Amino acid sequence: MDQGPQLALNYWPVLLAGTILIAIIAWLYPKSKNAMNVRLKLYIAAPLLISFLALNILIIRGGLQLKPLRPNHAFTLNPNILGNLVLNTPFSLIATSNIQPVQRVHFFSNQSELFNLIRKTKEKKAVSTKAKENVVILICESFGSEYTGLGNNYKGFTPFLDSLANQGVWMKNAYANGRTSIEALPSILASIPSLMTEPYITSIYQTNEVVGLGNILQKEGYHTSFFHGGKNGTMGFDVFAQNAGFEEYYGKNEYPDQDKDFDGNWGIFDEPFLQFFAHKLSTFKQPFATGLFTLSSHPPYTIPEQYKGKFPKGDLPIHECVAYSDNSIRKFFETAKKQPWYSNTLFIITADHTQMSSQPEYSNELGAFDVPLILFHPSKKITVPDDEKICQHADILPTILDFLNIENPKSNYFGTSIFSEKEEGYALNFSNGSYNLIKKDLYLSLNQENQCQCFKIDPPRNITHLQEVPEQKKLESVLKAYIQYFNNGLIDNNWYNSQNH
């Protein structure tokens, strides 16, 4: 829906006052009676015009960085609450003019009824005492579960990741909240699932209040940082990470040997960047919380010359790159083991999303979101109540806080700790215009016309369409409650409103 007419209607006094002010300025502006007609020669005028246009384009973009300024750049400096003072209306409107807003929904007129469906049970259940454990989140580009050997009847391309899963906790039914890299960061770092067409990072809601993992852990004395070997500005990772409280950002610009280790396309190859990551962590004051997003298993699937022919090629172009990235993670852990922080660190490993599929059992709505989720600690045995419970990216933030025994007074309702004994697991996503809910052995899909379909899930991920079942009405109400909470909370910027808790 076009916002222009609505904005003009809401702010007509401002529009009228502005028009009158411009008219007065135009009337008062002195008119010269003896205007000089200055003619510049073409060889002078042309370069001046080109320079003027280039300078204007540079100013409009906000600099020479990869991506132009977005409204959420205003919130990257502390205190970020002052971002609203930096923004101005013309810039905000122009920057978001082609982005469609979500629509307000009214499935529930009674807010209490809505929150009763999605409110989490308060429970005090943590794995450790409130110790200052370090946290490392590894987000592996395109590492769908299909490419691993975990739970599959074939070897896969991630022998190291598989071995790590056997030493820690592997959640057997974990799902991404989105299908693209740009959707993963809000889900993982701030429990914001992707339930709309536009990614949160580029949406008109990008300046909404965000309570990310970094925001919470900074208050607990943590040093926070985020790493991605891509060119700074790629997909807005740097800005969103800072919005989510990850104070320092290390991208291609901060990497010391850019020319030597550049992949020719996106950024720094995984192996050298992960080594840079391991050593950089040793310079941080503990405790620290950090995240790293790998790069190499992204189209056009480039690996270093010295590794060509060293890894299995598989039957998809991505397979060789996944094997290379897995080997890079193995070498990272070899280096990390020698660092003073290693034994006091919780590692969370997952993928941002899935990619192309060659296995029939993954070629459906479940397989399209099926990603590995592994918790590993070198010196602690981690246990969860149920490693087959449905879980999602939005659960990572509350899971980490539960492990650290840290209370979060400002949480949203999308995520649930996997350590919870009382809460049933679930996963939310949005695909092809439909909202989807995965819970227990049922998969529910609600399209834009509010037509609902229910499917039975048979392990590992076969789905069969069902006629209406007794549980469907309840699940449909839960899904609609999440949709209303998501959409209306975005519009009103009140996901964290205390009266909702």
Buried (B, 14 or more C-beta within 10 A) or exposed (E): EEBEEEBEEEEEEEEEEEEEEEEEEEEEEEEEEEEEEEEEEEEEEEEEEEEEEEEEEEEEEEEEBBBEBBBBBBBBEEEBEEBEEEBEEEBBBEBBEEBBBBEEBEBBEEEEEBBEBBEBEEEEEBBBEEEEBBBBBBBBBBBBBBBBBBBBEEEBBBBBBBEBBEEBBBBBBBBBBBBEBBBBBBBBBBBBBBBBEBBBBBBBBBBBBBBBBBBBBBEEEBBBBBBBBBBBBBBBBBBBBBBBBBBBBBBBBBBEEBEEBBBEBBBBBBBBBBBBBBEBBBEBEBBBBBBBBBBBBBEEBBBBEEBEEEBEEBEBEBBBBBBBBBBBBBBBBEBBEEEEBBEBBBBBBBBBBBBBBEBEBBBBBBBBBBBBBBBBBBEBEBEBEBBEBBBBBBBBBBBBBBBBBBEBEEBBBBBBBBBBEEBEBBBBBBBEEBBBBBBBEBBBBBEEEEEBBBBEBEEBBBBEEBEEEEBBEEBBBBBBBBBBBBBBBBBEEBBBEEEBB
